[in-house]
């Protein structure tokens, strides 16, 4: 079976190489047969990598501990749920998983466009195959997941060996979200390959117009959505598993996932300039290139050990491959741009600084500034070591200080942008659109200040959140009012109608609203409280409105782990409200101990309790309790972002005129009553474009 | 007033005074302790645990972490001794190296860490305005100049315009 998997991977590599070569030959010679065979080979890669993945999963479920990867990341007692997820628990498996997701995307892109864009697809196929070749090279020759355990015996003959049981899955990964979080993030990372391939293909083939933007918009949004889900699930996992009371530590690997998300966000906004006004062509092409390169850089940071991180895989030489690939991608992108830069001339120029275009430009500038600040802070330890010879740490205080003002400015633009008109906004329109959101935003800030809300950034965030929410609401209201007046429908029906007529625009607003909720949740962290105490049974501690009474400590065990568990009764206003059970688990296979946090989540705050172990001095159990305000808003905001993106992906429903024949009437009456010469009335009907 | 009453009153007064004093001392001790705890927490947020977890010292909760407990105890001791913040931070840097600092110091090359995230967006902003200025300039020139007219066409137009003038006169 191991040979089967390896063989499938080798074939996949050969198929990708053929796709690449035949695609180039087809594009040069313009022979359709070559192009078609290249496309078929590209689609076959998906089937072959799927076989390799299925084969590795088979080894996990059959506990084949003669396979090095299975022995390192699984054990007999591991629940089936986690055996499935162990595929991406280590370097080799996660790279194979990456290749599989990439091949899935490539298959779909080739299949969906099989009869479309004959001038563009051969080039796009070649670029996608080029990326696949790189990852399949790693899978086959650098980090194969199909290595077997064994060695030479006394006579020098190679013998296979098998362990009785495996080392087990990393305990930190034995959490339901870790089954979903990496695939989501990888779907984001790999998904950005498709817009990258189309952008590079359009540039190489000098494909006319903005067609490549239209083709890739949905692919970009899908990748962006997965990246958003991945980031949020990662944050939730950190919150619920790592037990330090927070959800974002500005760890290099977290930052690596944020970087392409930021540039992807910038791209999703700036493409509108190209679509509507034929502007920012160079900028858009480079945003897509940068997003893809940041995906590769993120992978490099995760896997090379260049920067220390709790998330990173073990240090390995695989980083050199990524550096090489990154350099190659940059050279190809720059060369393609240089050769075809005249093709990227703008059709229009900016008419006014107070316009939708300039707000998009500012938005891009701010997002790029945020991206730079995160990248700079992430790489600065390495830079510092190179320049002055000693490594320096760049932790949360730096990132918070630098990024909070940038993020707040970006939030401001989220509210300002939609209220500005394309080309030029008049002063009257400005006053009309901005007056109420600004007044109510400032009023709410004043009220909050009067009630003792003195954290400056949180206060600004509150004002901006109110402003943005109102500006979004006013956009919906103004549009819906027109429809309601015309159709005689109620305002809610009109809002639904309006949204479905321009899903992209109104879906985008819903995404913005989701971001507002996320910002509110983040602003809540300024009011976190925590207390740590040694507690014996019968003792209690007070935090916020709660009193936590320690009832007892006990031990529970199963075949996978042994757990020391605290039983805590939570009182609020003197009344018993709930029981919480924070734990410390000792995982038998890996012999590692981890904490299991107990969280009581409410809309206004979370009560977050960690059993931090026993004090080394007194031997007493230590309980660390936190009150984290508004954390739930972050997860809820995330759901709204995903729903908004889903809505924006739907096709528009538009009003269409349908001719409906009148009921038969006497000729004279018809002529007398009908204003229309053909004796028909028009009614509105809905249709999808 | 009997002697015993006076004695009881005196005892009562002494008791109340002792109670007040105890409460004041206790309050002071608690306030100092709270202040120390807050100071230790603030200082702890400027430091990283050196176990390799990359977490803020006060947030490190790694099971079996051999560093954070000792570092926090040392921090508490220094705060209790009322040692100045700078000296405490410096002492940690001496003991654990510069990687113990959660953010780069504002000295030497490390200043670049703080300066660049401000300078680069400013440069970008300047470039943004420069691009906009050029765009607007180009648009203005294009509008003012209009389509190119050949010398021959121009002469003909002038001739015809002159003829019209003559006719009008």
HADDOCK unambig.tbl for C-alpha pairs under 7 A between the chains (distance, minus, plus):
assign (segid A and resid 244 and name CA) (segid B and resid 59 and name CA) 5.32 0.50 0.50
assign (segid A and resid 244 and name CA) (segid B and resid 60 and name CA) 6.51 0.50 0.50
assign (segid A and resid 244 and name CA) (segid B and resid 61 and name CA) 6.14 0.50 0.50
assign (segid A and resid 309 and name CA) (segid B and resid 53 and name CA) 6.90 0.50 0.50
assign (segid A and resid 309 and name CA) (segid B and resid 54 and name CA) 6.75 0.50 0.50
assign (segid A and resid 310 and name CA) (segid B and resid 53 and name CA) 5.68 0.50 0.50
assign (segid A and resid 349 and name CA) (segid B and resid 135 and name CA) 5.43 0.50 0.50
assign (segid A and resid 349 and name CA) (segid B and resid 136 and name CA) 6.87 0.50 0.50
assign (segid A and resid 349 and name CA) (segid B and resid 139 and name CA) 6.87 0.50 0.50
assign (segid A and resid 350 and name CA) (segid B and resid 132 and name CA) 6.58 0.50 0.50
assign (segid A and resid 350 and name CA) (segid B and resid 135 and name CA) 6.39 0.50 0.50
assign (segid A and resid 350 and name CA) (segid B and resid 136 and name CA) 6.59 0.50 0.50
assign (segid A and resid 351 and name CA) (segid B and resid 136 and name CA) 6.88 0.50 0.50
assign (segid A and resid 369 and name CA) (segid B and resid 121 and name CA) 5.40 0.50 0.50
assign (segid A and resid 372 and name CA) (segid B and resid 117 and name CA) 6.99 0.50 0.50
assign (segid A and resid 373 and name CA) (segid B and resid 117 and name CA) 5.12 0.50 0.50
assign (segid A and resid 377 and name CA) (segid B and resid 113 and name CA) 6.90 0.50 0.50
assign (segid A and resid 380 and name CA) (segid B and resid 113 and name CA) 6.79 0.50 0.50
assign (segid A and resid 391 and name CA) (segid B and resid 99 and name CA) 6.51 0.50 0.50
assign (segid A and resid 392 and name CA) (segid B and resid 98 and name CA) 5.98 0.50 0.50
assign (segid A and resid 392 and name CA) (segid B and resid 99 and name CA) 4.87 0.50 0.50
assign (segid A and resid 392 and name CA) (segid B and resid 104 and name CA) 6.44 0.50 0.50
assign (segid A and resid 393 and name CA) (segid B and resid 99 and name CA) 4.89 0.50 0.50
assign (segid A and resid 393 and name CA) (segid B and resid 101 and name CA) 6.26 0.50 0.50
assign (segid A and resid 393 and name CA) (segid B and resid 102 and name CA) 5.84 0.50 0.50
assign (segid A and resid 393 and name CA) (segid B and resid 103 and name CA) 6.13 0.50 0.50
assign (segid A and resid 393 and name CA) (segid B and resid 104 and name CA) 6.42 0.50 0.50
assign (segid A and resid 394 and name CA) (segid B and resid 102 and name CA) 5.86 0.50 0.50
assign (segid A and resid 394 and name CA) (segid B and resid 103 and name CA) 4.86 0.50 0.50
assign (segid A and resid 394 and name CA) (segid B and resid 104 and name CA) 6.06 0.50 0.50
assign (segid A and resid 395 and name CA) (segid B and resid 102 and name CA) 4.79 0.50 0.50
assign (segid A and resid 395 and name CA) (segid B and resid 103 and name CA) 5.52 0.50 0.50
assign (segid A and resid 397 and name CA) (segid B and resid 102 and name CA) 6.55 0.50 0.50
assign (segid A and resid 397 and name CA) (segid B and resid 103 and name CA) 5.95 0.50 0.50
assign (segid A and resid 398 and name CA) (segid B and resid 103 and name CA) 5.26 0.50 0.50
assign (segid A and resid 593 and name CA) (segid B and resid 63 and name CA) 6.58 0.50 0.50
assign (segid A and resid 594 and name CA) (segid B and resid 63 and name CA) 6.48 0.50 0.50
assign (segid A and resid 612 and name CA) (segid B and resid 61 and name CA) 6.76 0.50 0.50
